[in-house]
Amino acid sequence: MRHTPIVVHRISASGGRQVTFRQVGRDVVLGVAHNDADVIEFLRRAEVPDPDEVVLGEDSDLIAWEGDEPHAYEPTPPDLDVP
């Protein structure tokens, strides 16, 4: 398993994704993001260099998007197509 210092966790049932940052061997919760701008702001406040590039860049070894597609923040609505 790849260990990255920044983790954007899976989408919650009500929307949004928790963002954590590993510092000195422990995970610090930065907040719940509802869009990329939130993640960028959390990283800026945590003094991560170039937060825009970390979040929006093509190949960052600093961030992991768990469980769902990167840059998605709303849960997929259930399929209500019942025959």
Phi and psi in degrees as a GROMACS rama.xvg file:
@    title "Ramachandran Plot"
@    xaxis  label "Phi"
@    yaxis  label "Psi"
@TYPE xy
-81.6995  131.254  ARG-2
-105.099  121.067  HIS-3
-120.925  151.567  THR-4
-72.2089  -23.8614  PRO-5
-116.37  128.522  ILE-6
-126.649  127.667  VAL-7
-102.678  109.354  VAL-8
-76.5025  173.593  HIS-9
-62.1445  158.921  ARG-10
-67.4178  133.931  ILE-11
-78.2495  163.87  SER-12
-61.5098  -29.4405  ALA-13
-94.5257  0.46337  SER-14
100.919  155.773  GLY-15
90.9091  160.424  GLY-16
-134.7  131.36  ARG-17
-69.8217  140.918  GLN-18
-118.62  125.89  VAL-19
-121.645  155.904  THR-20
-135.131  122.364  PHE-21
-81.3967  118.504  ARG-22
-130.663  127.5  GLN-23
48.6895  48.0915  VAL-24
77.3832  7.7502  GLY-25
-136.137  153.465  ARG-26
-89.5522  128.065  ASP-27
-107.785  126.949  VAL-28
-78.2644  122.146  VAL-29
-89.5501  -25.947  LEU-30
149.822  -175.372  GLY-31
-109.913  120.131  VAL-32
-94.8841  139.942  ALA-33
-113.617  1.28017  HIS-34
-169.204  172.272  ASN-35
-61.2963  -35.2635  ASP-36
-61.3673  -35.9439  ALA-37
-63.3636  -45.9158  ASP-38
-61.1567  -45.23  VAL-39
-59.2399  -43.2645  ILE-40
-65.6487  -41.8959  GLU-41
-59.1705  -43.5803  PHE-42
-69.1979  -36.3667  LEU-43
-61.0584  -45.3041  ARG-44
-65.1076  -30.3865  ARG-45
-83.0818  4.06748  ALA-46
62.7052  35.6535  GLU-47
-78.2859  125.874  VAL-48
-62.8975  139.321  PRO-49
53.4512  55.7133  ASP-50
-60.4613  -32.4658  PRO-51
-60.7467  -45.3394  ASP-52
-67.1155  -37.1386  GLU-53
-61.2006  -45.7184  VAL-54
-79.9242  -43.677  VAL-55
-100.362  -10.2088  LEU-56
-67.4491  158.221  GLY-57
-70.7959  -37.1609  GLU-58
-141.974  86.5801  ASP-59
-108.111  126.663  SER-60
-84.9331  3.54398  ASP-61
-95.1422  -16.5909  LEU-62
-128.44  141.631  ILE-63
-125.519  133.645  ALA-64
-103.659  108.983  TRP-65
-93.2725  137.594  GLU-66
77.3465  -28.5342  GLY-67
-137.414  172.341  ASP-68
-61.6702  142.394  GLU-69
-58.142  144.698  PRO-70
71.8519  11.0779  HIS-71
-102.104  138.373  ALA-72
-132.073  -7.77765  TYR-73
-112.845  139.665  GLU-74
-65.2351  150.11  PRO-75
-74.463  127.663  THR-76
-64.5126  146.803  PRO-77
-65.2554  151.62  PRO-78
-78.5889  109.437  ASP-79
-99.3184  15.5869  LEU-80
-79.4135  82.4268  ASP-81
-100.248  126.756  VAL-82
